Amino acid sequence: MLVVATAGHVDHGKSTLVRTLTGMEPDRWAQERQRGMTIDLGFAWTTLPSGATVAFVDVPGHERFVPNMLAGVGPVPAAVVVVAADEGWMPQSAEHLAALDALGVGHGLLVVTRADLADPGPALHRARAELTATSLWAVEAVAVSAVTGAGLPELRAALDRLAAGLPTPSAEDPVRLWVDRSFTVRGSGTVVTGTLGSGRLRVGDELVLADSGEPVRVRGLHRLGQPCREVEPVARVAVNLRGVARDRIARGDALLTEGRFGMVDLVDVRLAGDPVADLPATLTLHVGAAAVPVRVRPLGVDTVRLRLARPLPLLVGDRALLRDPGRHHIAGGVSVLDVAPPPLRRRGAAAARAAVLATMDGRPDLAGELRRRGLVRAADLRRAGVPVTGSPVCGDWLADPDHWRRLGARLVEAVTEYARTHPLEPGAPVGVLRQRLGLPERALVEALVAAPLRLVAGRVAAADLDPVPEPVARAVALLREEFTARPFRAPEADRLAAVGLGDREIGAAVRAGVLLRLTGNVLLPAGAPQQAVRVLATLPQPFTLSAARQALDTTRRVAVPLLELLDRQGATRRLPDDTRMVVGP
């Protein structure tokens, strides 16, 4: 289906032309027909000679209704610029053309109407001159008369050529249907209409409302006035919704594929139009069928930051226009460069940001986004309209290759520095490293670990790091002769201090597995439990605590926690009379 919007000055015959081509009445309201002018959007369609269908979005031409006109033009891929032969180029002709140019509409036709009332040549020549410097500079031109029928066959043929020349939209894209009408049908409930530019709609689909995030279900679809089960782009479509009241959705809202769009209220854009320095502080942003007030912050020669009065589902590469409603003036068209721009808090941040934006062209670019952001979730890129290819570095995280390599080098430096300042610890905790590298998740630190580093028990250390710190190894060596002679005699506190085993050193020795902490500072060699079982197995079974203490040649301070440990390990079993027996062979 070819969907085109009409454009042109009030009373230049746009609705008459649509009515003649389609045999349908595009003016929906009695007030419009009585006044002879389109106030709101009208819709009509017909079949072209090739068998293709053309649907018209007939927009108002009066200056008071330019916002209505923009709601109809915004989502469509092509336009028919209408100029009356007997009146020629007029003020609203210029504003409508400026709007189309700002939105980047490059496909369409120039139609000179009322060729029966005046020579269409002068009007055609002037209109051609006006279109030359715009996105519609190359469109075909046709002169017609809705009264005599002259030129209508040529117009239908031109519409066929226009339809054949339009790029093919993707039905696999997520749905973003801008709502241009919302009403209630008795027995059906809420119905909205819009131009489906990409994506596919099916009966039963679950979507969300952009403004509220409410889930809705597609109860029914109508295309060209007929019910259907599925609609592919480009198409005018009416969607019967289940799960939403009529007063919860209005023009400018959108139906979205869930999870594929982010709602943004801050964007960086490139402006083509008025000088950035001359822009007022407040303008209105027109995108899709929405019109939202924005505050304008100039950044560079042709770039600005817009803060929206309400969030919209915008994507990188979206085209929109800025308009000053007080002056009835189009300030220019904008291309969305970034839908998640960084804050500008430091002195000079705006100038630095302008330099970055100068390198961006408004086309979704995965490599560029990764280069600028370093690290970003794939889902966030998809919600910004950036196609995602390649493999994540961790979970859903994508990284710029150079940034990832730099992070790896910084990790080595951070681990080395931590080892220097914490020589008794067996590596740097992952949580500490996450903070030092400024990473959002612990898993990213773990994904960065590679030779010459290793990850053990939540800590990162050099792969060749001795698990026993040198001061600890030296202190334990001083106790080795004592442990050899009497392995179950725990050193007293003064002896531990004498060999250099303070609290930190003891903790390091226990973590390294060279000492066993029974309780507090009651320490034994690491193999003491196994050796104790062999000694206890030689006693008559069952045995008492006293017998165990004597056999182990130790004190009650050691024997009690040691036997409790053996109980927990299942090496011994405590009986009801508080005696014990060795379990096992």
C-alpha positions as a Python dict, from the first residue, in 0.01 Angstrom:
ca = {
    (1, 'M'): (0, 0, 0),
    (2, 'L'): (118, 350, -88),
    (3, 'V'): (33, 595, 191),
    (4, 'V'): (69, 963, 104),
    (5, 'A'): (-22, 1283, 285),
    (6, 'T'): (-159, 1584, 107),
    (7, 'A'): (5, 1922, 169),
    (8, 'G'): (-70, 2273, 54),
    (9, 'H'): (-248, 2601, 121),
    (10, 'V'): (-605, 2609, 246),
    (11, 'D'): (-872, 2572, -23),
    (12, 'H'): (-630, 2470, -296),
    (13, 'G'): (-832, 2158, -372),
    (14, 'K'): (-658, 1889, -165),
    (15, 'S'): (-979, 1730, -38),
    (16, 'T'): (-1150, 1773, -376),
    (17, 'L'): (-860, 1596, -544),
    (18, 'V'): (-875, 1307, -294),
    (19, 'R'): (-1253, 1287, -330),
    (20, 'T'): (-1225, 1274, -712),
    (21, 'L'): (-954, 1007, -708),
    (22, 'T'): (-1117, 783, -447),
    (23, 'G'): (-1489, 855, -461),
    (24, 'M'): (-1473, 887, -81),
    (25, 'E'): (-1539, 1182, 148),
    (26, 'P'): (-1215, 1261, 336),
    (27, 'D'): (-1371, 1537, 550),
    (28, 'R'): (-1506, 1346, 850),
    (29, 'W'): (-1685, 1618, 1039),
    (30, 'A'): (-1999, 1806, 941),
    (31, 'Q'): (-1824, 2129, 1041),
    (32, 'E'): (-1556, 2064, 782),
    (33, 'R'): (-1805, 2005, 504),
    (34, 'Q'): (-2008, 2311, 600),
    (35, 'R'): (-1705, 2537, 605),
    (36, 'G'): (-1552, 2381, 295),
    (37, 'M'): (-1215, 2329, 459),
    (38, 'T'): (-1036, 2041, 628),
    (39, 'I'): (-992, 2098, 1002),
    (40, 'D'): (-875, 1757, 1117),
    (41, 'L'): (-720, 1460, 939),
    (42, 'G'): (-920, 1281, 671),
    (43, 'F'): (-858, 941, 516),
    (44, 'A'): (-954, 783, 184),
    (45, 'W'): (-815, 523, -54),
    (46, 'T'): (-840, 383, -404),
    (47, 'T'): (-690, 126, -638),
    (48, 'L'): (-430, 238, -895),
    (49, 'P'): (-405, 107, -1253),
    (50, 'S'): (-135, -143, -1148),
    (51, 'G'): (-367, -289, -886),
    (52, 'A'): (-174, -129, -600),
    (53, 'T'): (-366, 64, -336),
    (54, 'V'): (-301, 427, -249),
    (55, 'A'): (-429, 567, 80),
    (56, 'F'): (-445, 941, 135),
    (57, 'V'): (-403, 1123, 464),
    (58, 'D'): (-578, 1450, 384),
    (59, 'V'): (-442, 1724, 608),
    (60, 'P'): (-580, 2072, 686),
    (61, 'G'): (-426, 2366, 503),
    (62, 'H'): (-529, 2651, 730),
    (63, 'E'): (-247, 2793, 944),
    (64, 'R'): (-452, 2747, 1263),
    (65, 'F'): (-449, 2372, 1206),
    (66, 'V'): (-81, 2318, 1126),
    (67, 'P'): (-40, 2089, 1433),
    (68, 'N'): (-316, 1867, 1290),
    (69, 'M'): (-140, 1872, 955),
    (70, 'L'): (190, 1767, 1114),
    (71, 'A'): (20, 1480, 1299),
    (72, 'G'): (-85, 1340, 963),
    (73, 'V'): (238, 1404, 775),
    (74, 'G'): (479, 1282, 1045),
    (75, 'P'): (443, 904, 1005),
    (76, 'V'): (390, 880, 626),
    (77, 'P'): (666, 805, 373),
    (78, 'A'): (548, 1030, 88),
    (79, 'A'): (351, 1348, 19),
    (80, 'V'): (146, 1512, -255),
    (81, 'V'): (214, 1885, -262),
    (82, 'V'): (-96, 2058, -399),
    (83, 'V'): (-89, 2408, -554),
    (84, 'A'): (-392, 2571, -722),
    (85, 'A'): (-328, 2701, -1074),
    (86, 'D'): (-549, 3008, -1020),
    (87, 'E'): (-383, 3116, -693),
    (88, 'G'): (-28, 2983, -717),
    (89, 'W'): (220, 2957, -434),
    (90, 'M'): (81, 3077, -99),
    (91, 'P'): (199, 3116, 262),
    (92, 'Q'): (73, 2778, 380),
    (93, 'S'): (224, 2615, 74),
    (94, 'A'): (560, 2737, 203),
    (95, 'E'): (500, 2624, 561),
    (96, 'H'): (381, 2280, 456),
    (97, 'L'): (683, 2240, 227),
    (98, 'A'): (912, 2352, 510),
    (99, 'A'): (755, 2089, 731),
    (100, 'L'): (800, 1814, 474),
    (101, 'D'): (1160, 1919, 416),
    (102, 'A'): (1227, 1929, 790),
    (103, 'L'): (1090, 1577, 826),
    (104, 'G'): (1310, 1460, 542),
    (105, 'V'): (1021, 1348, 320),
    (106, 'G'): (1191, 1285, -14),
    (107, 'H'): (923, 1094, -203),
    (108, 'G'): (610, 1244, -346),
    (109, 'L'): (442, 1436, -626),
    (110, 'L'): (374, 1800, -714),
    (111, 'V'): (13, 1837, -828),
    (112, 'V'): (-119, 2163, -975),
    (113, 'T'): (-498, 2162, -938),
    (114, 'R'): (-773, 2369, -1103),
    (115, 'A'): (-603, 2352, -1441),
    (116, 'D'): (-946, 2436, -1589),
    (117, 'L'): (-945, 2778, -1417),
    (118, 'A'): (-599, 2902, -1515),
    (119, 'D'): (-287, 2812, -1705),
    (120, 'P'): (-103, 2573, -1470),
    (121, 'G'): (235, 2675, -1616),
    (122, 'P'): (317, 2974, -1390),
    (123, 'A'): (205, 2793, -1075),
    (124, 'L'): (401, 2484, -1177),
    (125, 'H'): (713, 2691, -1252),
    (126, 'R'): (699, 2874, -916),
    (127, 'A'): (632, 2555, -720),
    (128, 'R'): (921, 2381, -895),
    (129, 'A'): (1150, 2665, -793),
    (130, 'E'): (1034, 2639, -432),
    (131, 'L'): (1089, 2262, -422),
    (132, 'T'): (1439, 2283, -572),
    (133, 'A'): (1621, 2347, -244),
    (134, 'T'): (1423, 2088, -43),
    (135, 'S'): (1410, 1712, 5),
    (136, 'L'): (1135, 1700, -261),
    (137, 'W'): (1345, 1857, -536),
    (138, 'A'): (1322, 1557, -770),
    (139, 'V'): (950, 1472, -755),
    (140, 'E'): (731, 1440, -1063),
    (141, 'A'): (480, 1714, -1141),
    (142, 'V'): (128, 1673, -1283),
    (143, 'A'): (-138, 1932, -1369),
    (144, 'V'): (-500, 1819, -1318),
    (145, 'S'): (-858, 1937, -1309),
    (146, 'A'): (-1096, 1761, -1075),
    (147, 'V'): (-1385, 1919, -1270),
    (148, 'T'): (-1292, 1812, -1626),
    (149, 'G'): (-1084, 1509, -1534),
    (150, 'A'): (-786, 1640, -1729),
    (151, 'G'): (-457, 1498, -1601),
    (152, 'L'): (-616, 1243, -1369),
    (153, 'P'): (-495, 939, -1570),
    (154, 'E'): (-144, 1087, -1567),
    (155, 'L'): (-173, 1146, -1191),
    (156, 'R'): (-277, 785, -1130),
    (157, 'A'): (16, 662, -1337),
    (158, 'A'): (253, 892, -1144),
    (159, 'L'): (118, 754, -817),
    (160, 'D'): (191, 404, -945),
    (161, 'R'): (549, 503, -1024),
    (162, 'L'): (580, 665, -683),
    (163, 'A'): (461, 344, -515),
    (164, 'A'): (710, 134, -712),
    (165, 'G'): (999, 363, -618),
    (166, 'L'): (952, 366, -242),
    (167, 'P'): (1193, 161, -29),
    (168, 'T'): (1053, -162, 107),
    (169, 'P'): (991, -138, 482),
    (170, 'S'): (1073, -425, 716),
    (171, 'A'): (787, -625, 861),
    (172, 'E'): (1032, -778, 1111),
    (173, 'D'): (1102, -450, 1289),
    (174, 'P'): (932, -374, 1621),
    (175, 'V'): (599, -192, 1598),
    (176, 'R'): (572, 178, 1674),
    (177, 'L'): (231, 293, 1559),
    (178, 'W'): (176, 665, 1621),
    (179, 'V'): (-190, 724, 1704),
    (180, 'D'): (-354, 1001, 1502),
    (181, 'R'): (-716, 923, 1594),
    (182, 'S'): (-882, 756, 1891),
    (183, 'F'): (-1252, 684, 1925),
    (184, 'T'): (-1505, 433, 2053),
    (185, 'V'): (-1712, 194, 1841),
    (186, 'R'): (-2025, 56, 2003),
    (187, 'G'): (-1985, -314, 2062),
    (188, 'S'): (-1610, -304, 1997),
    (189, 'G'): (-1465, -52, 2238),
    (190, 'T'): (-1158, 163, 2183),
    (191, 'V'): (-1025, 201, 1828),
    (192, 'V'): (-713, 390, 1720),
    (193, 'T'): (-583, 466, 1374),
    (194, 'G'): (-237, 534, 1241),
    (195, 'T'): (11, 470, 963),
    (196, 'L'): (209, 150, 1014),
    (197, 'G'): (553, 237, 879),
    (198, 'S'): (734, -82, 981),
    (199, 'G'): (672, -397, 1179),
    (200, 'R'): (377, -633, 1163),
    (201, 'L'): (45, -623, 1349),
    (202, 'R'): (-159, -935, 1418),
    (203, 'V'): (-484, -996, 1597),
    (204, 'G'): (-395, -1116, 1945),
    (205, 'D'): (-67, -923, 1965),
    (206, 'E'): (23, -774, 2301),
    (207, 'L'): (155, -418, 2284),
    (208, 'V'): (208, -137, 2533),
    (209, 'L'): (91, 224, 2534),
    (210, 'A'): (386, 458, 2516),
    (211, 'D'): (245, 724, 2748),
    (212, 'S'): (142, 499, 3034),
    (213, 'G'): (322, 171, 2974),
    (214, 'E'): (-12, -10, 3004),
    (215, 'P'): (-32, -348, 2827),
    (216, 'V'): (-303, -376, 2561),
    (217, 'R'): (-412, -655, 2329),
    (218, 'V'): (-507, -623, 1964),
    (219, 'R'): (-868, -734, 1952),
    (220, 'G'): (-920, -662, 1584),
    (221, 'L'): (-763, -497, 1278),
    (222, 'H'): (-915, -307, 988),
    (223, 'R'): (-733, -218, 670),
    (224, 'L'): (-906, -19, 398),
    (225, 'G'): (-1232, -55, 587),
    (226, 'Q'): (-1213, -436, 592),
    (227, 'P'): (-1134, -664, 887),
    (228, 'C'): (-810, -860, 861),
    (229, 'R'): (-595, -1085, 1078),
    (230, 'E'): (-258, -929, 995),
    (231, 'V'): (-123, -600, 859),
    (232, 'E'): (221, -539, 711),
    (233, 'P'): (380, -202, 632),
    (234, 'V'): (322, 47, 489),
    (235, 'A'): (-50, 66, 567),
    (236, 'R'): (-325, 276, 712),
    (237, 'V'): (-468, 65, 990),
    (238, 'A'): (-743, 82, 1250),
    (239, 'V'): (-669, -116, 1566),
    (240, 'N'): (-942, -230, 1803),
    (241, 'L'): (-783, -256, 2147),
    (242, 'R'): (-876, -465, 2446),
    (243, 'G'): (-768, -349, 2788),
    (244, 'V'): (-770, 29, 2752),
    (245, 'A'): (-1042, 290, 2794),
    (246, 'R'): (-1098, 556, 2530),
    (247, 'D'): (-986, 836, 2761),
    (248, 'R'): (-648, 667, 2826),
    (249, 'I'): (-518, 711, 2472),
    (250, 'A'): (-515, 1011, 2239),
    (251, 'R'): (-339, 1157, 1937),
    (252, 'G'): (36, 1155, 1987),
    (253, 'D'): (43, 836, 2191),
    (254, 'A'): (192, 524, 2031),
    (255, 'L'): (144, 148, 2034),
    (256, 'L'): (478, -24, 2090),
    (257, 'T'): (631, -369, 2081),
    (258, 'E'): (705, -436, 2447),
    (259, 'G'): (1067, -398, 2551),
    (260, 'R'): (1189, -259, 2217),
    (261, 'F'): (1160, 115, 2285),
    (262, 'G'): (1285, 337, 2561),
    (263, 'M'): (1081, 634, 2679),
    (264, 'V'): (1317, 931, 2669),
    (265, 'D'): (1281, 1294, 2772),
    (266, 'L'): (1635, 1411, 2690),
    (267, 'V'): (1787, 1387, 2341),
    (268, 'D'): (2074, 1538, 2146),
    (269, 'V'): (1982, 1631, 1790),
    (270, 'R'): (2122, 1794, 1478),
    (271, 'L'): (1921, 2089, 1350),
    (272, 'A'): (1884, 2189, 985),
    (273, 'G'): (1713, 2528, 973),
    (274, 'D'): (1743, 2838, 1188),
    (275, 'P'): (2083, 2921, 1341),
    (276, 'V'): (2116, 2742, 1673),
    (277, 'A'): (2210, 3067, 1847),
    (278, 'D'): (1879, 3225, 1740),
    (279, 'L'): (1652, 2956, 1878),
    (280, 'P'): (1413, 3052, 2157),
    (281, 'A'): (1440, 2866, 2487),
    (282, 'T'): (1112, 2682, 2428),
    (283, 'L'): (975, 2527, 2109),
    (284, 'T'): (741, 2243, 2014),
    (285, 'L'): (881, 1914, 1886),
    (286, 'H'): (665, 1738, 1626),
    (287, 'V'): (749, 1371, 1572),
    (288, 'G'): (517, 1102, 1444),
    (289, 'A'): (172, 1220, 1549),
    (290, 'A'): (302, 1376, 1871),
    (291, 'A'): (356, 1742, 1956),
    (292, 'V'): (554, 1803, 2276),
    (293, 'P'): (695, 2127, 2421),
    (294, 'V'): (1073, 2117, 2460),
    (295, 'R'): (1340, 2329, 2626),
    (296, 'V'): (1632, 2400, 2397),
    (297, 'R'): (1999, 2404, 2500),
    (298, 'P'): (2243, 2494, 2219),
    (299, 'L'): (2554, 2278, 2205),
    (300, 'G'): (2737, 2324, 1876),
    (301, 'V'): (2698, 2506, 1547),
    (302, 'D'): (2413, 2279, 1440),
    (303, 'T'): (2349, 2061, 1748),
    (304, 'V'): (2118, 2115, 2045),
    (305, 'R'): (1995, 1928, 2349),
    (306, 'L'): (1618, 1900, 2390),
    (307, 'R'): (1441, 1833, 2718),
    (308, 'L'): (1091, 1706, 2645),
    (309, 'A'): (790, 1797, 2857),
    (310, 'R'): (689, 1431, 2845),
    (311, 'P'): (881, 1118, 2741),
    (312, 'L'): (847, 980, 2389),
    (313, 'P'): (959, 650, 2230),
    (314, 'L'): (1238, 797, 2018),
    (315, 'L'): (1511, 618, 1826),
    (316, 'V'): (1849, 718, 1690),
    (317, 'G'): (1788, 841, 1335),
    (318, 'D'): (1432, 963, 1392),
    (319, 'R'): (1337, 1274, 1196),
    (320, 'A'): (1128, 1544, 1359),
    (321, 'L'): (1077, 1917, 1338),
    (322, 'L'): (1089, 2210, 1576),
    (323, 'R'): (818, 2473, 1548),
    (324, 'D'): (753, 2800, 1722),
    (325, 'P'): (372, 2796, 1762),
    (326, 'G'): (362, 3158, 1875),
    (327, 'R'): (521, 3282, 1552),
    (328, 'H'): (369, 3008, 1332),
    (329, 'H'): (728, 2937, 1232),
    (330, 'I'): (915, 2614, 1160),
    (331, 'A'): (1258, 2647, 1314),
    (332, 'G'): (1390, 2346, 1126),
    (333, 'G'): (1416, 1973, 1106),
    (334, 'V'): (1608, 1762, 1350),
    (335, 'S'): (1780, 1427, 1329),
    (336, 'V'): (1801, 1239, 1658),
    (337, 'L'): (2166, 1162, 1732),
    (338, 'D'): (2151, 1024, 2086),
    (339, 'V'): (1855, 914, 2300),
    (340, 'A'): (2067, 855, 2612),
    (341, 'P'): (2304, 1152, 2623),
    (342, 'P'): (2549, 1198, 2912),
    (343, 'P'): (2495, 1472, 3172),
    (344, 'L'): (2674, 1804, 3120),
    (345, 'R'): (2787, 1899, 3470),
    (346, 'R'): (3144, 2020, 3434),
    (347, 'R'): (3275, 2341, 3283),
    (348, 'G'): (3344, 2283, 2915),
    (349, 'A'): (3124, 1972, 2899),
    (350, 'A'): (2887, 2128, 2642),
    (351, 'A'): (3173, 2213, 2405),
    (352, 'A'): (3321, 1865, 2444),
    (353, 'R'): (2981, 1712, 2378),
    (354, 'A'): (2937, 1926, 2064),
    (355, 'A'): (3268, 1790, 1934),
    (356, 'V'): (3144, 1434, 1984),
    (357, 'L'): (2809, 1508, 1817),
    (358, 'A'): (2990, 1658, 1518),
    (359, 'T'): (3118, 1308, 1437),
    (360, 'M'): (2768, 1154, 1438),
    (361, 'D'): (2541, 1142, 1134),
    (362, 'G'): (2212, 1027, 1289),
    (363, 'R'): (2237, 676, 1149),
    (364, 'P'): (2230, 386, 1397),
    (365, 'D'): (2590, 266, 1423),
    (366, 'L'): (2686, -15, 1660),
    (367, 'A'): (3063, 40, 1634),
    (368, 'G'): (3023, 412, 1694),
    (369, 'E'): (2793, 363, 1993),
    (370, 'L'): (3037, 117, 2152),
    (371, 'R'): (3329, 350, 2086),
    (372, 'R'): (3149, 641, 2253),
    (373, 'R'): (3000, 446, 2545),
    (374, 'G'): (3269, 184, 2600),
    (375, 'L'): (3031, -56, 2768),
    (376, 'V'): (2655, -85, 2714),
    (377, 'R'): (2376, -339, 2741),
    (378, 'A'): (2257, -489, 2412),
    (379, 'A'): (1894, -436, 2520),
    (380, 'D'): (1959, -64, 2569),
    (381, 'L'): (2103, -37, 2218),
    (382, 'R'): (1806, -217, 2068),
    (383, 'R'): (1570, 18, 2252),
    (384, 'A'): (1762, 306, 2096),
    (385, 'G'): (1714, 163, 1747),
    (386, 'V'): (2073, 41, 1705),
    (387, 'P'): (2104, -302, 1538),
    (388, 'V'): (2304, -539, 1757),
    (389, 'T'): (2546, -793, 1613),
    (390, 'G'): (2841, -973, 1766),
    (391, 'S'): (2879, -1147, 2098),
    (392, 'P'): (2850, -992, 2444),
    (393, 'V'): (3159, -987, 2663),
    (394, 'C'): (2945, -1089, 2961),
    (395, 'G'): (2572, -1152, 2998),
    (396, 'D'): (2398, -881, 2794),
    (397, 'W'): (2695, -643, 2798),
    (398, 'L'): (2867, -535, 2478),
    (399, 'A'): (3204, -360, 2485),
    (400, 'D'): (3417, -161, 2248),
    (401, 'P'): (3720, -387, 2184),
    (402, 'D'): (3976, -116, 2265),
    (403, 'H'): (3789, -16, 2580),
    (404, 'W'): (3771, -379, 2691),
    (405, 'R'): (4146, -420, 2640),
    (406, 'R'): (4212, -105, 2842),
    (407, 'L'): (3992, -237, 3121),
    (408, 'G'): (4192, -559, 3123),
    (409, 'A'): (4517, -365, 3159),
    (410, 'R'): (4370, -153, 3438),
    (411, 'L'): (4257, -470, 3615),
    (412, 'V'): (4614, -600, 3620),
    (413, 'E'): (4732, -267, 3761),
    (414, 'A'): (4458, -265, 4026),
    (415, 'V'): (4535, -621, 4135),
    (416, 'T'): (4907, -545, 4153),
    (417, 'E'): (4847, -233, 4360),
    (418, 'Y'): (4614, -419, 4594),
    (419, 'A'): (4873, -692, 4646),
    (420, 'R'): (5133, -425, 4731),
    (421, 'T'): (4911, -257, 4991),
    (422, 'H'): (4756, -580, 5127),
    (423, 'P'): (5042, -833, 5120),
    (424, 'L'): (4870, -1072, 5360),
    (425, 'E'): (4557, -1117, 5146),
    (426, 'P'): (4533, -1384, 4875),
    (427, 'G'): (4414, -1140, 4609),
    (428, 'A'): (4187, -842, 4556),
    (429, 'P'): (3814, -890, 4624),
    (430, 'V'): (3600, -868, 4310),
    (431, 'G'): (3375, -606, 4473),
    (432, 'V'): (3670, -377, 4540),
    (433, 'L'): (3794, -415, 4184),
    (434, 'R'): (3447, -338, 4046),
    (435, 'Q'): (3451, -5, 4228),
    (436, 'R'): (3806, 79, 4123),
    (437, 'L'): (3730, 13, 3757),
    (438, 'G'): (3391, 185, 3773),
    (439, 'L'): (3206, -119, 3639),
    (440, 'P'): (2833, -171, 3694),
    (441, 'E'): (2846, -545, 3776),
    (442, 'R'): (3080, -790, 3950),
    (443, 'A'): (3038, -1032, 3661),
    (444, 'L'): (3222, -789, 3432),
    (445, 'V'): (3529, -803, 3657),
    (446, 'E'): (3519, -1181, 3650),
    (447, 'A'): (3486, -1177, 3270),
    (448, 'L'): (3799, -959, 3245),
    (449, 'V'): (4017, -1206, 3439),
    (450, 'A'): (4275, -1363, 3209),
    (451, 'A'): (4644, -1452, 3228),
    (452, 'P'): (4845, -1339, 3415),
    (453, 'L'): (4555, -1323, 3663),
    (454, 'R'): (4340, -1591, 3822),
    (455, 'L'): (4008, -1587, 4005),
    (456, 'V'): (3972, -1795, 4321),
    (457, 'A'): (3695, -1773, 4582),
    (458, 'G'): (3583, -1424, 4484),
    (459, 'R'): (3933, -1278, 4469),
    (460, 'V'): (4162, -1193, 4180),
    (461, 'A'): (4537, -1245, 4211),
    (462, 'A'): (4842, -1297, 3995),
    (463, 'A'): (4852, -1652, 3866),
    (464, 'D'): (5203, -1703, 4010),
    (465, 'L'): (5118, -1556, 4350),
    (466, 'D'): (5228, -1780, 4637),
    (467, 'P'): (4909, -1861, 4831),
    (468, 'V'): (5108, -1829, 5153),
    (469, 'P'): (5235, -1470, 5197),
    (470, 'E'): (5608, -1461, 5277),
    (471, 'P'): (5572, -1309, 5628),
    (472, 'V'): (5316, -1576, 5715),
    (473, 'A'): (5530, -1858, 5577),
    (474, 'R'): (5825, -1733, 5783),
    (475, 'A'): (5618, -1719, 6104),
    (476, 'V'): (5466, -2064, 6054),
    (477, 'A'): (5810, -2208, 5990),
    (478, 'L'): (5914, -2094, 6338),
    (479, 'L'): (5631, -2305, 6487),
    (480, 'R'): (5695, -2611, 6273),
    (481, 'E'): (5941, -2778, 6512),
    (482, 'E'): (5700, -2730, 6803),
    (483, 'F'): (5409, -2874, 6604),
    (484, 'T'): (5622, -3170, 6497),
    (485, 'A'): (5694, -3261, 6859),
    (486, 'R'): (5348, -3191, 6997),
    (487, 'P'): (5100, -3143, 6707),
    (488, 'F'): (4796, -3088, 6930),
    (489, 'R'): (4947, -2822, 7156),
    (490, 'A'): (4813, -2484, 7034),
    (491, 'P'): (5063, -2198, 7085),
    (492, 'E'): (4967, -1940, 7346),
    (493, 'A'): (4900, -1579, 7250),
    (494, 'D'): (5244, -1458, 7357),
    (495, 'R'): (5413, -1726, 7145),
    (496, 'L'): (5205, -1630, 6842),
    (497, 'A'): (5301, -1269, 6887),
    (498, 'A'): (5665, -1361, 6929),
    (499, 'V'): (5682, -1535, 6590),
    (500, 'G'): (5490, -1251, 6419),
    (501, 'L'): (5141, -1400, 6391),
    (502, 'G'): (4900, -1116, 6463),
    (503, 'D'): (4531, -1120, 6371),
    (504, 'R'): (4593, -1031, 6005),
    (505, 'E'): (4873, -1286, 5969),
    (506, 'I'): (4664, -1557, 6133),
    (507, 'G'): (4377, -1479, 5895),
    (508, 'A'): (4612, -1507, 5598),
    (509, 'A'): (4755, -1837, 5726),
    (510, 'V'): (4407, -1984, 5775),
    (511, 'R'): (4294, -1868, 5427),
    (512, 'A'): (4608, -2017, 5277),
    (513, 'G'): (4533, -2347, 5455),
    (514, 'V'): (4859, -2377, 5647),
    (515, 'L'): (4696, -2333, 5988),
    (516, 'L'): (4364, -2456, 6125),
    (517, 'R'): (4167, -2222, 6348),
    (518, 'L'): (3956, -2419, 6597),
    (519, 'T'): (3821, -2113, 6777),
    (520, 'G'): (3956, -1767, 6844),
    (521, 'N'): (4334, -1796, 6842),
    (522, 'V'): (4340, -2171, 6905),
    (523, 'L'): (4555, -2281, 6612),
    (524, 'L'): (4681, -2621, 6496),
    (525, 'P'): (4859, -2749, 6187),
    (526, 'A'): (4632, -2794, 5886),
    (527, 'G'): (4645, -3177, 5903),
    (528, 'A'): (4571, -3199, 6275),
    (529, 'P'): (4212, -3341, 6247),
    (530, 'Q'): (4319, -3640, 6036),
    (531, 'Q'): (4615, -3707, 6264),
    (532, 'A'): (4389, -3685, 6572),
    (533, 'V'): (4150, -3945, 6430),
    (534, 'R'): (4439, -4191, 6388),
    (535, 'V'): (4541, -4137, 6750),
    (536, 'L'): (4186, -4165, 6885),
    (537, 'A'): (4124, -4485, 6690),
    (538, 'T'): (4385, -4657, 6907),
    (539, 'L'): (4183, -4593, 7225),
    (540, 'P'): (3928, -4836, 7368),
    (541, 'Q'): (3596, -4735, 7219),
    (542, 'P'): (3403, -4539, 7332),
    (543, 'F'): (3637, -4293, 7497),
    (544, 'T'): (3595, -3994, 7726),
    (545, 'L'): (3709, -3637, 7681),
    (546, 'S'): (3977, -3693, 7944),
    (547, 'A'): (4110, -4003, 7767),
    (548, 'A'): (4119, -3814, 7436),
    (549, 'R'): (4302, -3519, 7595),
    (550, 'Q'): (4566, -3747, 7743),
    (551, 'A'): (4610, -3948, 7420),
    (552, 'L'): (4649, -3628, 7217),
    (553, 'D'): (4881, -3477, 7479),
    (554, 'T'): (4694, -3148, 7479),
    (555, 'T'): (4485, -2923, 7697),
    (556, 'R'): (4112, -2897, 7746),
    (557, 'R'): (4132, -2560, 7558),
    (558, 'V'): (4227, -2758, 7248),
    (559, 'A'): (4058, -3094, 7303),
    (560, 'V'): (3701, -2962, 7336),
    (561, 'P'): (3685, -2764, 7007),
    (562, 'L'): (3891, -3032, 6826),
    (563, 'L'): (3648, -3309, 6920),
    (564, 'E'): (3349, -3088, 6829),
    (565, 'L'): (3510, -3034, 6487),
    (566, 'L'): (3555, -3410, 6442),
    (567, 'D'): (3188, -3458, 6539),
    (568, 'R'): (3079, -3208, 6273),
    (569, 'Q'): (3302, -3374, 6015),
    (570, 'G'): (3152, -3714, 6097),
    (571, 'A'): (3489, -3860, 6199),
    (572, 'T'): (3362, -3918, 6554),
    (573, 'R'): (3016, -3961, 6707),
    (574, 'R'): (2913, -3827, 7047),
    (575, 'L'): (2705, -4071, 7251),
    (576, 'P'): (2426, -3987, 7502),
    (577, 'D'): (2662, -4033, 7799),
    (578, 'D'): (2906, -3777, 7647),
    (579, 'T'): (3157, -4042, 7547),
    (580, 'R'): (3267, -4066, 7183),
    (581, 'M'): (3370, -4324, 6933),
    (582, 'V'): (3559, -4305, 6607),
    (583, 'V'): (3338, -4362, 6304),
    (584, 'G'): (3458, -4553, 6006),
    (585, 'P'): (3716, -4821, 5929),
}
